Amino acid sequence: MMLNVFIITPSYLMQKKRPFTQGIAQLSKLGFNVINPEFPKVLPSPREKADQIHRAFADPDIDIILAQRGGYSAMKSLPFIDFDLIKNHPKIIAGFSDLCALLNPINERTGFVTLHAPMVINLDTPSPFTVNSFMNAVKSYPEKDLLKDAPVTVYNSGIATGILKGGNLITITALIHTDWDVTMDNSILFLEDVDEKLHQVDRYLTQWILAGKFKGVKAVILGDFRGIKSGQVYDILASQMELNFPVIHCPYVGHVENKITMPVGAEVELNTDTRQLVIKQISFPGAKQ
């Protein structure tokens, strides 16, 4: 059965029409029916963004809610979001980068797995790996190993089980000590960022350490930090705290051409010996198959 997709604008607008129309065409090619294929020209207010999300969740004909792009300002809609409405209308919401400000709180307040996934702006000319990972996700993950065919570097070895959480470092940092702060207890935490300077990443991670955000973390997955080597990010952590849990680097997590679609809220097991991140349990608001 064809899945219906609704495009939302929770962050910035796409500036050019062609990448948008190419992304819509790619979704159609993959077998999706985009309900609203018109190119958005006006940036909604924070309340209007929340209303758009509400309409998308409440519409029984919509299966997947997909952001057109990230950027900034998704977090401004949080005070206006009705999480009870979302909980009563289970479906997939997908995006990444700035969307992490929605993906993590929605998961925590509804119990639904959300998808750290490519958006319309990333689907204009996607790599086969990105497409395969995204399609594996919307089919409820028949392939359970999220790191299959992805390169992995092990910094700290071990095996850990926990709830997959995380995403864009600067975005999640901005939620610390707000009503939408992300709980990291019993988490397998993945972090990535893009075009931040080393001292800025150092400042964010130091804030996490000072705020006790790594207490209860079972493992850390360092994604791509465009312009910064993963070893430098690891050193920031290792120089300030005892890393008594597994730590790996996977460059296919983040603002990259080959992108893993990560199920935020799924129970996963990270095994550094096998270099696998395997879904153990998932409360997935599955779309119609």
Backbone bond lengths (Angstrom), bond angles and torsions (degrees), N, CA, C in turn:
res aa  C-N    CA-C-N  psi(-1)  N-CA   C-N-CA  omega(-1)  CA-C   N-CA-C  phi
1 M - - - 1.462 - - 1.527 109.94 -
2 M 1.338 116.01 136.13 1.463 120.67 -179.87 1.527 110.44 -68.08
3 L 1.340 116.59 136.79 1.457 122.42 179.67 1.523 110.08 -93.69
4 N 1.325 116.10 134.90 1.452 121.94 178.98 1.522 110.55 -91.08
5 V 1.320 116.31 129.22 1.463 123.08 -177.98 1.523 109.75 -113.77
6 F 1.331 115.56 134.71 1.461 121.05 174.70 1.524 108.29 -115.27
7 I 1.318 116.88 128.02 1.468 122.30 -178.03 1.527 109.67 -90.69
8 I 1.325 116.45 128.21 1.460 121.37 177.52 1.524 110.48 -113.55
9 T 1.334 115.09 161.76 1.468 121.85 -178.82 1.523 108.63 -123.99
10 P 1.343 117.84 74.04 1.460 120.36 -176.21 1.524 114.03 -85.26
11 S 1.329 117.42 -12.78 1.471 121.04 -175.76 1.524 109.43 -125.12
12 Y 1.319 117.48 -118.20 1.457 121.72 178.39 1.520 111.05 -87.90
13 L 1.338 115.54 167.05 1.454 122.07 170.35 1.520 110.10 -86.74
14 M 1.325 116.78 147.06 1.463 119.82 167.59 1.521 107.65 -71.35
15 Q 1.329 116.23 133.08 1.457 120.68 -173.82 1.524 113.11 -80.91
16 K 1.312 116.85 -29.25 1.460 120.50 -176.47 1.526 110.09 -115.62
17 K 1.314 115.08 140.48 1.461 120.64 -175.90 1.524 111.86 -74.08
18 R 1.334 117.54 -34.99 1.461 119.70 -172.72 1.534 112.90 -60.97
19 P 1.355 120.48 -48.62 1.468 118.78 177.39 1.526 112.59 -59.83
20 F 1.338 116.70 -33.00 1.465 120.01 178.01 1.528 110.28 -65.23
21 T 1.335 116.61 -50.86 1.463 119.52 -178.37 1.524 111.22 -65.13
22 Q 1.338 117.46 -32.93 1.462 120.32 176.60 1.524 110.91 -68.14
23 G 1.337 116.56 -37.93 1.458 120.29 176.94 1.520 111.53 -64.88
24 I 1.341 116.32 -41.78 1.464 120.99 177.57 1.525 109.90 -63.42
25 A 1.341 116.15 -42.11 1.465 120.26 179.29 1.529 111.08 -62.88
26 Q 1.339 116.57 -38.59 1.465 120.32 178.58 1.520 110.82 -65.26
27 L 1.324 117.11 -40.40 1.466 120.44 177.13 1.525 110.45 -61.65
28 S 1.317 116.31 -41.95 1.471 120.01 177.85 1.522 110.85 -63.78
29 K 1.317 116.16 -40.69 1.462 121.40 178.64 1.528 111.29 -61.29
30 L 1.323 115.86 -33.77 1.472 120.95 -179.71 1.528 112.48 -81.14
31 G 1.329 116.14 -2.96 1.452 119.48 175.55 1.509 115.61 102.12
32 F 1.336 117.55 9.99 1.452 120.92 178.83 1.525 110.56 -93.46
33 N 1.322 115.25 152.87 1.457 121.67 174.19 1.523 108.59 -109.94
34 V 1.327 116.76 109.88 1.462 120.74 -178.77 1.533 108.49 -83.28
35 I 1.323 115.84 117.99 1.462 122.07 -175.60 1.525 111.93 -68.21
36 N 1.335 116.21 -38.41 1.472 120.86 -175.88 1.533 109.97 -125.57
37 P 1.325 118.09 78.78 1.471 121.20 -175.93 1.529 114.51 -81.34
38 E 1.338 117.81 4.14 1.456 120.01 -178.19 1.531 110.87 -72.57
39 F 1.316 116.65 141.38 1.462 122.92 -178.55 1.530 109.93 -71.66
40 P 1.344 118.74 116.84 1.472 120.40 -179.62 1.529 111.02 -70.11
41 K 1.327 115.71 134.42 1.464 120.49 -177.89 1.521 113.40 -117.26
42 V 1.321 116.73 -12.52 1.464 120.57 -176.90 1.527 108.82 -122.62
43 L 1.325 116.28 128.86 1.457 120.92 179.22 1.523 109.81 -78.16
44 P 1.347 117.73 122.06 1.464 119.39 179.52 1.521 111.50 -67.76
45 S 1.331 115.83 156.70 1.458 120.95 172.30 1.526 108.47 -73.31
46 P 1.336 118.42 167.28 1.464 119.33 177.81 1.529 113.45 -54.72
47 R 1.330 117.17 -42.37 1.468 119.60 178.50 1.525 110.88 -66.59
48 E 1.325 116.74 -39.79 1.462 120.69 178.76 1.527 111.16 -65.96
49 K 1.332 116.52 -34.52 1.472 119.56 175.67 1.521 110.53 -62.86
50 A 1.327 116.40 -43.70 1.463 120.15 178.09 1.522 110.63 -63.78
51 D 1.339 117.22 -42.11 1.463 120.98 179.10 1.524 111.00 -62.20
52 Q 1.322 116.40 -38.47 1.463 120.88 177.61 1.525 110.95 -62.86
53 I 1.322 116.35 -42.16 1.464 121.29 177.29 1.524 110.45 -64.38
54 H 1.332 117.20 -41.71 1.464 121.02 178.43 1.531 111.11 -60.64
55 R 1.337 116.04 -46.37 1.471 119.85 -179.35 1.518 110.56 -61.06
56 A 1.325 115.93 -39.87 1.464 119.82 -178.35 1.526 111.26 -66.24
57 F 1.329 116.84 -42.89 1.468 119.54 179.50 1.521 111.14 -68.89
58 A 1.316 117.71 -38.46 1.460 121.15 -174.77 1.527 112.98 -74.97
59 D 1.308 118.15 -21.29 1.466 121.98 -177.85 1.528 109.56 -73.92
60 P 1.329 118.59 115.61 1.471 120.47 -176.86 1.528 113.49 -68.88
61 D 1.326 117.08 -14.88 1.466 119.83 -178.83 1.523 113.27 -85.62
62 I 1.344 117.47 -9.04 1.465 121.39 -176.77 1.527 109.39 -96.22
63 D 1.334 115.73 134.13 1.460 122.25 179.70 1.523 112.72 -103.78
64 I 1.334 116.73 -40.08 1.458 122.02 -174.99 1.521 109.32 -130.12
65 I 1.323 116.14 132.03 1.460 122.50 175.40 1.523 106.93 -105.99
66 L 1.316 117.01 118.12 1.470 121.66 -172.26 1.520 110.23 -124.39
67 A 1.328 116.61 128.95 1.459 120.94 177.60 1.519 110.48 -73.03
68 Q 1.337 116.08 145.21 1.466 118.71 176.94 1.522 111.28 -75.06
69 R 1.350 117.27 -36.10 1.462 121.58 176.83 1.521 109.65 -167.08
70 G 1.330 115.76 172.17 1.450 121.63 175.53 1.512 110.08 -99.00
71 G 1.353 115.84 -138.32 1.465 120.68 -178.85 1.515 109.99 121.78
72 Y 1.337 116.11 -96.66 1.465 120.67 177.73 1.530 109.35 -163.98
73 S 1.287 115.78 153.62 1.467 127.57 167.30 1.521 115.01 106.51
74 A 1.335 119.16 -0.04 1.469 119.75 176.05 1.528 110.72 -58.28
75 M 1.334 117.04 -36.35 1.460 120.57 -177.37 1.529 112.21 -64.09
76 K 1.324 117.72 -23.28 1.461 120.57 -179.84 1.524 112.04 -66.96
77 S 1.323 116.98 -20.78 1.466 120.11 -179.69 1.532 112.35 -83.76
78 L 1.328 118.29 -12.62 1.464 121.60 -173.59 1.536 114.07 -55.74
79 P 1.338 120.17 -42.34 1.475 118.44 -179.52 1.525 113.98 -63.98
80 F 1.326 117.01 -17.89 1.467 120.89 -176.17 1.527 112.97 -101.56
81 I 1.323 117.69 -2.46 1.455 120.16 -175.09 1.530 110.70 -83.93
82 D 1.328 115.32 131.80 1.454 122.95 176.95 1.529 108.18 -93.73
83 F 1.329 116.14 97.47 1.464 120.39 -176.47 1.532 111.69 -70.86
84 D 1.329 117.50 -26.13 1.464 119.89 176.43 1.529 110.55 -67.41
85 L 1.330 116.19 -40.06 1.465 119.36 176.32 1.522 110.49 -60.24
86 I 1.330 115.71 -44.95 1.465 120.04 179.30 1.525 110.34 -61.58
87 K 1.329 116.61 -43.99 1.465 120.89 -178.24 1.525 111.74 -61.56
88 N 1.318 117.03 -31.01 1.459 121.30 -178.47 1.528 113.16 -83.79
89 H 1.318 117.27 -3.81 1.464 121.04 -179.05 1.538 109.16 -135.22
90 P 1.326 116.74 71.40 1.474 120.09 -174.18 1.519 113.41 -62.92
91 K 1.320 114.67 128.44 1.466 121.23 172.25 1.517 108.64 -164.34
92 I 1.297 115.97 174.04 1.461 122.20 -175.10 1.529 109.98 -82.85
93 I 1.328 116.66 134.25 1.460 121.62 167.00 1.518 107.52 -121.93
94 A 1.326 116.40 135.46 1.467 120.88 -170.26 1.526 111.37 -137.68
95 G 1.316 114.32 147.26 1.460 123.17 176.76 1.516 108.15 162.45
96 F 1.322 117.50 -175.03 1.472 119.86 175.25 1.516 108.81 -157.90
97 S 1.324 117.32 -169.53 1.457 122.89 -178.08 1.529 108.88 62.70
98 D 1.323 118.72 -118.73 1.458 121.77 -179.31 1.528 112.33 -60.75
99 L 1.334 116.82 -22.65 1.470 121.58 -179.13 1.524 112.16 -67.44
100 C 1.336 118.11 -14.80 1.466 120.23 178.38 1.520 111.23 -60.25
101 A 1.340 117.13 -24.03 1.459 121.03 176.94 1.523 111.71 -67.95
102 L 1.334 117.40 -17.04 1.461 122.19 175.76 1.517 111.69 -105.58
103 L 1.321 117.28 -40.47 1.465 121.03 -174.65 1.521 112.22 -58.97
104 N 1.326 116.57 -45.89 1.464 120.15 -177.01 1.531 112.60 -71.64
105 P 1.340 120.29 -49.03 1.464 119.18 177.50 1.527 113.26 -62.53
106 I 1.331 118.49 -37.26 1.464 119.95 178.21 1.523 109.74 -63.36
107 N 1.323 116.76 -43.12 1.470 119.29 177.50 1.523 111.17 -60.79
108 E 1.326 116.90 -46.98 1.459 119.86 -175.19 1.524 112.50 -68.06
109 R 1.341 117.69 -32.18 1.462 120.33 -174.71 1.529 113.38 -94.06
110 T 1.320 117.02 -11.74 1.469 119.50 179.64 1.518 112.90 -120.37
111 G 1.335 117.25 -21.85 1.453 121.13 -174.11 1.516 113.15 83.81
112 F 1.343 118.29 -2.53 1.456 121.53 179.29 1.520 110.87 -78.19
113 V 1.300 116.93 140.14 1.458 120.74 168.43 1.531 108.28 -72.00
114 T 1.323 115.74 134.38 1.460 121.76 174.38 1.532 107.96 -113.21
115 L 1.306 116.47 160.91 1.463 119.71 -173.15 1.525 112.32 -109.57
116 H 1.327 115.45 118.63 1.464 122.68 169.80 1.526 105.21 -81.30
117 A 1.340 115.45 93.70 1.463 120.94 -161.45 1.524 111.20 -140.29
118 P 1.332 117.06 162.83 1.466 120.24 174.57 1.517 111.29 -60.82
119 M 1.329 114.93 150.89 1.458 121.97 -179.63 1.526 109.18 -110.64
120 V 1.320 116.24 -177.24 1.471 119.54 -179.33 1.522 110.38 -55.84
121 I 1.319 116.99 -42.93 1.458 120.99 -177.70 1.525 112.47 -63.42
122 N 1.327 117.48 -23.42 1.473 122.14 179.93 1.516 112.66 -92.21
123 L 1.332 116.81 -9.99 1.446 120.63 -174.36 1.526 113.24 -100.60
124 D 1.338 117.50 8.96 1.466 118.24 179.32 1.520 111.22 -67.59
125 T 1.335 116.46 -42.02 1.476 121.13 175.43 1.530 108.36 -140.92
126 P 1.331 118.55 69.01 1.468 121.08 -173.99 1.522 112.09 -76.85
127 S 1.336 115.94 152.21 1.460 120.42 175.04 1.516 109.91 -75.57
128 P 1.331 118.30 156.78 1.470 120.27 176.39 1.520 112.50 -57.07
129 F 1.332 117.91 -37.39 1.463 120.26 179.01 1.526 110.69 -61.11
130 T 1.333 116.55 -46.62 1.459 121.26 -179.35 1.521 111.17 -60.96
131 V 1.328 116.32 -43.82 1.466 120.90 179.48 1.530 110.39 -63.21
132 N 1.319 116.88 -46.74 1.463 120.84 -177.91 1.527 111.31 -62.03
133 S 1.334 116.52 -41.76 1.463 120.06 -179.90 1.523 110.79 -67.05
134 F 1.322 117.36 -41.07 1.460 121.43 179.22 1.525 110.92 -64.86
135 M 1.318 116.99 -44.38 1.462 120.65 -179.64 1.533 110.91 -67.44
136 N 1.326 117.03 -35.21 1.469 120.43 174.83 1.522 110.16 -59.71
137 A 1.334 116.22 -38.64 1.467 120.75 -179.37 1.522 111.64 -67.84
138 V 1.326 117.62 -49.95 1.464 119.27 -175.29 1.529 111.54 -70.34
139 K 1.325 117.01 -14.61 1.467 120.95 173.92 1.532 111.34 -93.05
140 S 1.338 115.71 16.21 1.469 123.13 177.10 1.525 113.29 70.14
141 Y 1.319 117.19 31.16 1.461 124.16 170.65 1.527 114.60 59.37
142 P 1.330 117.44 62.98 1.474 117.90 170.08 1.523 111.93 -62.10
143 E 1.349 117.66 -33.05 1.465 121.91 171.50 1.525 107.03 -90.42
144 K 1.336 117.08 114.64 1.459 121.81 -172.35 1.524 114.15 -85.45
145 D 1.331 117.84 -21.46 1.465 120.86 -178.43 1.525 109.44 -84.76
146 L 1.326 116.42 106.80 1.460 121.30 -176.74 1.517 112.73 -68.14
147 L 1.334 117.62 -22.90 1.461 121.51 -176.75 1.529 112.85 -97.48
148 K 1.319 117.80 9.27 1.458 120.18 -178.71 1.532 110.31 -58.86
149 D 1.332 115.61 129.42 1.471 124.31 179.02 1.531 113.30 68.82
150 A 1.338 117.10 12.84 1.461 120.63 177.66 1.526 110.05 -107.60
151 P 1.333 118.22 143.85 1.470 120.19 177.25 1.521 111.23 -72.32
152 V 1.332 116.43 143.24 1.471 122.11 -178.29 1.523 109.23 -136.58
153 T 1.314 116.37 132.55 1.464 122.75 171.11 1.519 108.28 -112.45
154 V 1.326 117.01 130.74 1.461 121.52 -178.66 1.529 109.42 -98.96
155 Y 1.325 116.58 123.41 1.457 122.35 174.69 1.529 111.69 -98.85
156 N 1.323 116.53 -42.21 1.465 122.66 175.03 1.518 107.08 -129.22
157 S 1.310 117.74 124.55 1.460 120.58 -176.85 1.526 111.09 -84.30
158 G 1.339 114.84 161.82 1.451 120.53 176.88 1.510 112.29 148.37
159 I 1.316 115.55 179.90 1.461 123.68 177.24 1.521 107.51 -127.46
160 A 1.308 116.98 132.98 1.463 120.70 -179.04 1.519 110.20 -146.26
161 T 1.326 115.07 145.80 1.460 121.88 176.23 1.520 108.83 -121.41
162 G 1.320 116.39 137.61 1.454 120.24 179.18 1.514 111.14 -173.88
163 I 1.326 115.54 -172.11 1.454 122.49 -178.32 1.529 108.76 -94.29
164 L 1.319 116.51 126.71 1.457 121.39 -177.34 1.529 110.27 -72.56
165 K 1.331 115.57 121.71 1.461 121.38 179.46 1.525 108.79 -141.32
166 G 1.326 115.05 164.25 1.452 117.77 173.28 1.507 114.00 127.69
167 G 1.345 113.81 -153.03 1.453 121.30 -177.18 1.512 110.75 134.47
168 N 1.309 115.71 -135.27 1.456 122.25 -174.86 1.528 111.21 -72.62
169 L 1.326 116.17 122.02 1.467 121.74 -172.96 1.518 112.61 -58.63
170 I 1.335 117.61 -51.41 1.464 119.93 -175.06 1.525 111.13 -64.43
171 T 1.340 117.15 -34.44 1.463 121.10 -178.69 1.521 111.36 -69.44
172 I 1.338 116.77 -46.59 1.463 119.53 -178.94 1.522 110.69 -70.34
173 T 1.331 117.14 -33.37 1.465 120.31 176.45 1.517 110.88 -59.21
174 A 1.328 116.53 -37.39 1.464 120.96 -178.59 1.520 112.63 -65.86
175 L 1.336 118.15 -16.30 1.467 121.65 179.65 1.528 113.21 -91.32
176 I 1.339 116.90 -8.57 1.464 119.99 -177.66 1.528 110.59 -60.19
177 H 1.337 114.86 131.85 1.463 124.08 179.44 1.528 112.77 64.61
178 T 1.342 116.57 25.06 1.463 121.31 167.30 1.528 107.67 -106.98
179 D 1.322 116.94 175.72 1.463 120.69 177.54 1.524 111.92 -66.55
180 W 1.327 117.29 -12.56 1.471 121.44 -177.03 1.529 111.41 -113.83
181 D 1.322 115.43 20.29 1.462 121.06 175.84 1.529 109.28 -55.72
182 V 1.335 115.98 142.62 1.458 121.33 -176.81 1.525 109.39 -90.61
183 T 1.328 116.39 125.62 1.460 121.60 178.98 1.524 109.77 -75.84
184 M 1.311 117.18 126.77 1.467 120.81 -175.87 1.534 113.21 -103.95
185 D 1.320 118.21 0.10 1.463 120.20 178.70 1.527 110.46 -58.74
186 N 1.340 115.41 133.25 1.458 121.83 176.89 1.532 112.23 59.40
187 S 1.316 116.46 35.72 1.464 119.95 -177.00 1.524 112.32 -105.81
188 I 1.317 114.39 147.91 1.463 122.09 160.54 1.521 104.27 -98.23
189 L 1.307 116.32 107.64 1.455 122.47 -168.36 1.533 111.23 -97.73
190 F 1.341 116.39 125.22 1.466 119.36 173.04 1.529 109.34 -113.87
191 L 1.317 115.55 138.22 1.457 122.56 -176.44 1.523 110.60 -134.16
192 E 1.319 115.79 142.49 1.457 121.92 175.88 1.522 107.94 -150.76
193 D 1.326 115.51 164.14 1.460 119.50 172.92 1.521 108.87 -160.19
194 V 1.333 115.61 175.52 1.457 118.90 -172.75 1.526 110.01 -144.17
195 D 1.324 115.59 125.18 1.467 123.14 172.76 1.528 113.66 61.45
196 E 1.329 117.08 25.55 1.465 120.12 171.41 1.528 108.64 -90.94
197 K 1.323 116.83 147.97 1.460 120.83 176.93 1.527 109.80 -75.96
198 L 1.336 115.99 158.19 1.459 120.30 -176.80 1.517 111.58 -59.05
199 H 1.327 117.69 -41.45 1.466 118.70 -178.35 1.526 111.35 -67.37
200 Q 1.335 117.97 -27.88 1.463 120.30 177.49 1.525 110.85 -71.14
201 V 1.337 116.56 -44.56 1.461 120.24 176.34 1.520 109.88 -61.70
202 D 1.334 116.62 -40.18 1.468 121.39 176.32 1.528 110.00 -58.05
203 R 1.332 116.92 -44.87 1.466 120.84 -178.61 1.525 111.15 -63.60
204 Y 1.342 117.11 -43.64 1.472 120.09 -179.84 1.525 111.00 -62.76
205 L 1.319 116.18 -48.08 1.464 119.83 -177.21 1.528 111.27 -67.94
206 T 1.329 116.79 -35.02 1.459 119.61 175.84 1.520 110.57 -64.36
207 Q 1.319 116.91 -38.26 1.463 120.28 175.13 1.524 110.69 -60.73
208 W 1.322 117.06 -42.59 1.474 120.59 176.43 1.526 110.75 -58.02
209 I 1.326 115.26 -45.62 1.469 119.73 -178.39 1.530 110.61 -64.12
210 L 1.334 116.83 -46.08 1.462 120.65 -179.08 1.527 111.85 -65.70
211 A 1.329 115.82 -30.64 1.469 120.46 -179.73 1.525 112.33 -85.05
212 G 1.344 117.15 -1.41 1.459 120.73 179.27 1.515 114.06 73.60
213 K 1.332 117.09 23.40 1.465 120.08 -175.28 1.521 112.89 -71.32
214 F 1.324 118.39 -19.20 1.468 120.18 -179.05 1.538 112.34 -89.77
215 K 1.337 117.05 -4.75 1.459 119.46 175.78 1.525 108.53 -68.99
216 G 1.307 117.12 124.43 1.457 120.44 -178.42 1.513 114.46 92.82
217 V 1.341 117.44 -9.90 1.463 120.58 175.50 1.526 108.89 -69.80
218 K 1.329 117.46 132.15 1.460 122.50 -176.74 1.524 113.00 -94.01
219 A 1.337 117.30 -24.93 1.467 121.87 179.59 1.523 108.22 -167.39
220 V 1.327 115.85 157.10 1.461 121.42 179.47 1.529 109.63 -127.24
221 I 1.326 115.11 133.05 1.461 122.54 173.74 1.525 107.34 -112.66
222 L 1.308 116.70 113.11 1.456 121.47 176.00 1.519 108.22 -87.85
223 G 1.321 116.44 119.87 1.448 120.94 176.96 1.512 110.72 -87.95
224 D 1.309 115.96 -152.53 1.462 121.50 179.45 1.530 109.79 -81.67
225 F 1.330 116.87 135.14 1.461 123.49 175.04 1.526 107.37 -121.98
226 R 1.293 116.53 70.89 1.464 122.29 -170.12 1.530 112.31 -38.36
227 G 1.324 115.54 119.55 1.452 121.82 -179.40 1.521 114.02 95.60
228 I 1.326 117.15 -8.67 1.468 121.90 179.66 1.520 107.98 -130.05
229 K 1.323 117.48 134.67 1.459 121.48 178.91 1.522 110.15 -75.03
230 S 1.323 115.37 145.10 1.463 119.53 -178.85 1.524 111.53 -61.15
231 G 1.342 116.51 -33.12 1.461 119.55 177.91 1.509 112.55 -61.87
232 Q 1.330 116.72 -33.40 1.464 120.05 176.93 1.526 111.14 -67.75
233 V 1.335 115.91 -38.37 1.460 119.67 178.06 1.528 110.03 -67.34
234 Y 1.315 115.85 -42.78 1.472 120.18 177.57 1.528 110.34 -59.57
235 D 1.318 117.26 -41.90 1.469 120.74 -178.68 1.525 111.84 -63.11
236 I 1.345 117.40 -33.51 1.463 120.35 177.33 1.526 109.83 -59.72
237 L 1.320 115.90 -43.04 1.460 120.27 179.53 1.530 111.35 -71.48
238 A 1.324 116.12 -48.01 1.462 120.82 -174.14 1.519 112.36 -65.46
239 S 1.325 117.73 -27.14 1.464 120.63 -179.10 1.522 112.71 -79.04
240 Q 1.342 117.83 -11.24 1.462 120.22 -174.67 1.525 114.76 -122.17
241 M 1.335 116.99 -11.03 1.463 118.66 -176.89 1.515 109.67 -153.08
242 E 1.322 115.05 158.65 1.450 120.09 176.18 1.518 108.57 -81.76
243 L 1.315 115.33 119.49 1.462 120.24 -178.72 1.524 108.65 -93.51
244 N 1.316 114.83 88.95 1.465 120.37 -177.75 1.529 110.90 -100.71
245 F 1.322 115.69 33.74 1.459 122.10 177.88 1.530 108.75 -143.75
246 P 1.334 117.30 162.44 1.469 119.94 -179.66 1.537 111.90 -63.71
247 V 1.333 114.88 141.58 1.464 121.31 175.21 1.528 107.77 -135.61
248 I 1.324 116.13 127.55 1.461 120.46 176.71 1.521 110.00 -130.69
249 H 1.323 114.58 166.58 1.470 121.62 171.58 1.516 108.55 -120.99
250 C 1.335 116.23 130.18 1.466 121.63 172.60 1.525 107.92 -130.74
251 P 1.340 117.75 114.15 1.461 120.28 -176.90 1.518 114.25 -73.42
252 Y 1.328 117.87 -1.44 1.466 120.51 178.88 1.531 112.13 -93.30
253 V 1.327 116.60 15.39 1.465 122.28 174.64 1.523 107.63 -114.33
254 G 1.332 117.22 115.11 1.452 118.72 178.35 1.509 113.63 135.12
255 H 1.336 115.03 -155.77 1.462 122.59 -179.30 1.526 108.87 -85.56
256 V 1.310 115.66 72.47 1.460 121.55 -170.63 1.529 110.11 -135.37
257 E 1.327 115.36 163.47 1.466 120.24 -178.73 1.523 110.95 -67.73
258 N 1.337 116.65 -49.16 1.462 121.29 175.82 1.520 108.35 -92.06
259 K 1.325 116.44 111.66 1.467 120.65 -169.74 1.518 111.11 -125.01
260 I 1.328 115.37 127.15 1.462 121.48 174.76 1.526 108.84 -82.22
261 T 1.316 116.71 131.78 1.460 121.05 171.88 1.530 108.14 -84.37
262 M 1.334 115.60 113.38 1.458 122.70 -173.37 1.534 110.63 -100.81
263 P 1.353 117.69 130.02 1.463 120.75 179.80 1.529 111.99 -86.28
264 V 1.314 116.80 97.90 1.460 121.38 -179.70 1.530 109.17 -67.50
265 G 1.330 115.95 121.31 1.449 121.27 -179.92 1.514 114.35 105.91
266 A 1.326 117.34 -8.88 1.468 119.79 177.41 1.526 110.00 -77.29
267 E 1.326 116.34 148.66 1.461 120.63 172.06 1.521 108.14 -82.34
268 V 1.321 116.90 125.29 1.460 121.40 -175.48 1.523 110.47 -132.42
269 E 1.327 114.74 160.57 1.464 120.84 174.32 1.522 108.32 -121.71
270 L 1.323 115.73 125.72 1.457 121.66 174.30 1.522 108.70 -99.93
271 N 1.332 116.11 125.05 1.461 122.10 178.81 1.526 107.23 -124.71
272 T 1.330 116.53 110.81 1.460 119.12 -176.31 1.526 112.00 -75.39
273 D 1.335 117.71 -21.59 1.461 120.14 177.81 1.524 111.22 -67.87
274 T 1.340 115.80 -43.84 1.466 120.39 179.83 1.525 112.09 -91.64
275 R 1.353 115.97 -8.12 1.465 122.03 -176.48 1.523 111.05 56.01
276 Q 1.329 114.21 46.95 1.455 120.86 -179.75 1.526 110.97 -123.03
277 L 1.320 115.07 147.34 1.455 123.13 170.79 1.529 105.65 -125.17
278 V 1.320 115.93 99.83 1.464 121.71 -167.41 1.524 110.78 -106.82
279 I 1.320 116.48 131.82 1.459 121.69 175.12 1.525 108.91 -70.49
280 K 1.337 115.48 123.63 1.466 121.22 178.25 1.526 111.05 -98.66
281 Q 1.309 116.38 -38.45 1.463 121.23 179.73 1.523 108.41 -152.93
282 I 1.342 115.43 142.07 1.453 119.02 -177.15 1.527 109.77 -146.16
283 S 1.339 116.11 125.39 1.466 121.43 174.41 1.514 106.16 -97.28
284 F 1.324 114.44 85.36 1.454 120.63 -167.09 1.525 110.90 -99.65
285 P 1.352 118.07 123.07 1.466 119.38 176.79 1.518 109.72 -75.35
286 G 1.347 115.32 68.92 1.460 122.04 -168.97 1.507 112.97 -60.19
287 A 1.325 114.34 141.35 1.456 120.63 174.60 1.529 108.99 -79.68
288 K 1.311 115.19 169.86 1.459 120.17 178.20 1.521 110.07 -62.48
289 Q 1.324 116.96 135.38 1.468 121.30 -178.41 1.527 109.81 -98.55
